[in-house]
Amino acid sequence: MAGKFEPKTPVDLAPPKDDPISTEFLSKCNGKPPLVPRDENSGGLCYVAIKGRVFDVSRNKMYAPGGSYHVFAGHDASRALGMTSTKAEDVVPDWSPLTDKEKSVLEDWFMFFSKRYNIVGMVEGATNQ
C-alpha cells in the first residue's frame, strides 16, 4: 500500500542537496524569466522553501507566474503552508506562531513536497528548521 504522501506516478528524485542558497537568489527563482534561466528554451527556475529547505518546483505550472501557488515561488512559505493560506502576507519563513495543528499541517506539506520535488539546497542562515 502506498504511503499517505506518495505521488500517483513515481517521481525519480535526486539525492537532497544542502548547498547554501541566499534569500536574494531564492527570491529570483520565482519562475519569471530571464532572472534565473534554466536554458534558453525554458522559463526561469522556480523554487519554494519550506522550513529552510529549498525545493525545485520548476516543472509544476501551478507555481509559475499565473499559477494558483505562484505566491510561494521564490520564498520560504512555511507559515502560509501551515495555515493553508495563499495570502502574500502569510508567506514568511517564521512558523513559530503556528498552532500545534498548523505545525502538523506544515509537516504534512513538507512530506508532500519531499516525495515530489528535489531538494536543491538550504536557505542560508535559516533559523526555522
BELLINLIN-V523146 format. One record per residue. RES is the residue in three letters. BURIAL is 1 if it has 9 or more other C-alpha atoms within 8 Angstrom, else 0. Layout:
res=[RES;RES]
burial=[BURIAL;BURIAL]
This chain:
res=[MET;ALA;GLY;LYS;PHE;GLU;PRO;LYS;THR;PRO;VAL;ASP;LEU;ALA;PRO;PRO;LYS;ASP;ASP;PRO;ILE;SER;THR;GLU;PHE;LEU;SER;LYS;CYS;ASN;GLY;LYS;PRO;PRO;LEU;VAL;PRO;ARG;ASP;GLU;ASN;SER;GLY;GLY;LEU;CYS;TYR;VAL;ALA;ILE;LYS;GLY;ARG;VAL;PHE;ASP;VAL;SER;ARG;ASN;LYS;MET;TYR;ALA;PRO;GLY;GLY;SER;TYR;HIS;VAL;PHE;ALA;GLY;HIS;ASP;ALA;SER;ARG;ALA;LEU;GLY;MET;THR;SER;THR;LYS;ALA;GLU;ASP;VAL;VAL;PRO;ASP;TRP;SER;PRO;LEU;THR;ASP;LYS;GLU;LYS;SER;VAL;LEU;GLU;ASP;TRP;PHE;MET;PHE;PHE;SER;LYS;ARG;TYR;ASN;ILE;VAL;GLY;MET;VAL;GLU;GLY;ALA;THR;ASN;GLN]
burial=[0;0;0;0;0;0;0;0;0;0;0;0;0;0;0;0;0;0;0;0;1;0;1;0;0;1;1;1;1;1;1;1;1;0;0;1;1;0;0;0;0;0;1;1;1;1;1;1;1;1;1;1;1;1;1;1;1;1;0;0;0;1;1;1;0;0;1;0;1;1;1;1;1;1;1;1;1;1;1;1;1;1;1;0;0;1;0;0;0;1;1;1;1;0;1;0;0;1;0;0;0;1;1;1;1;1;1;0;1;1;1;1;1;1;1;1;1;1;1;1;1;1;1;0;0;1;0;1;0]
